[in-house]
Amino acid sequence: MRMNIARLSRRALVCAVAAGAVLAARPAGATVSVCIDSSNPAHAMDRRVVQAVARQQGTEAAIYTFDGSGAGDDDGFDVRKFSTLAASRCALVLGFPVDAAHGAVPEGMRATAPYARMGFVLVTPRSHEAETLAALPSGTDVAVTYLTAPNLYFVKHPNVHADIYPTDAQTIASVVHRTDRAAMVWRASAVAYLPGGEKARDYCMHALSEPHADWDVVALYGPQGAAAAASFQKSIEALRRSGQLAALLRPYAMSPANPIVLAAAEAPAASAAAPATPAAGGAKPALFTAAQADAGKKAYADNCAQCHGDNLEGMAGPALKGKNFASPKANFHVGDVFTIVSQNMPATQPASLPHDVYVNIMAFLLQQNGMPAGSAELTFDGAKSSTVPLVYSGD
């Protein structure tokens, strides 16, 4: 799974550590040693938080920055390398988002209890303010960033149409330049890219009440960072009680997360690497035919492998197979993933392939994630509306 701070395979949805990160060795004796993603639009917030934690502990913060966007690296950067980063460069990696309802962290990592609540927002010019997608006039074009959770919402809201952009900056720019009437984007990105940020007089920003729209922000750590994580949480709780935490999080976070349970740092957080469990009701349903999966294998090689890897392992784009892609904790369904595939792929020309090609590619993805083939063919509408859980079963 690879992603910009707000992306899902999102993963996912989705974070990555950049291959070109410039990091020094962790200094001996540093009490608050953290890594912060410079490509995260809320990196200034995380810097303020760790500095306040250091003051609360009576020490100094040792901050190392890395570029989590994978800029300049054709293959991106695998989230599995978080464990290497935490083991060699810092005790804590700040700013990792987990779905507030079904959060999961990278394999081999643990997480502190959340210290902030973030999410996706609807941005409109003040002259066309709307607080929800349903309130927008029929036929409204809504800007959305490639491979982010809001791409899922268009199925539920047929009154709006997707206008997909490669970056959050371009998504926001489409509203600023009146190319689109509204945008759905990560709140921190809206703050970073709107003229005037949170106080932009000409724009409105409302939290989206949709699936996978609310996210908690945690600090990641490895086995060696348990003591630092416990100390970090105690300081965060002290800052919360004093009222300082809310001020540190503004304007990027919607609020501090729920009150911290200090014991959370002592045990592994729920991980995307947890053993997959079958869907309720026993055996997984057969949604596609073997012929569709075979055709999808070729269509995938022609249209997807360049970004997602020959074996769906992920490269510049996220992995499309495995425990991190189809986690039971993520609570994604066949229809969710197919919506992303059919609306966002291929990256150079989203939604440009014939319907049957998208269906065959989806059949191949289902097969590769352990779903069985059957006698009935998968259809475009059937894939789009399917509520069957997509959970990986394999080695």
Secondary structure, 3 states (H helix, E strand, C coil): CCCCCCECCCCCCECCCCCCCCCCCCCCCCCEEEEEECCCCCHHHHHHHHHHHHHHHCCCEEEEEECCCCCCCCCCCCHHHHHHHHHHCCCEEEEEEEECCCCCECCCCEECCCCEEEEEEEEEEHHHCCCCCCCCCCCEEEEEECCCHHHHHHCCCCCEEEEEECCHHHHHHHHHCCCCCEEEEEHHHHHHHCCCHHHCCCEEEEECCCCCCEEEEEEEECHHHHHHHHHHHHHHHHHHHHCHHHHHHCCCCCECCCCCCHHHHHCCCCECCCCCCCCCCCCCCCCEEHHHHHHHHHHHHHHCHHHHCCCCCCCCCCCCCCCCCCCCCCCCEHHHHHHHHHHHCCCCCCCCCCHHHHHHHHHHHHHHCCCCEECCCCCHHHHHHCCCECCCCCC
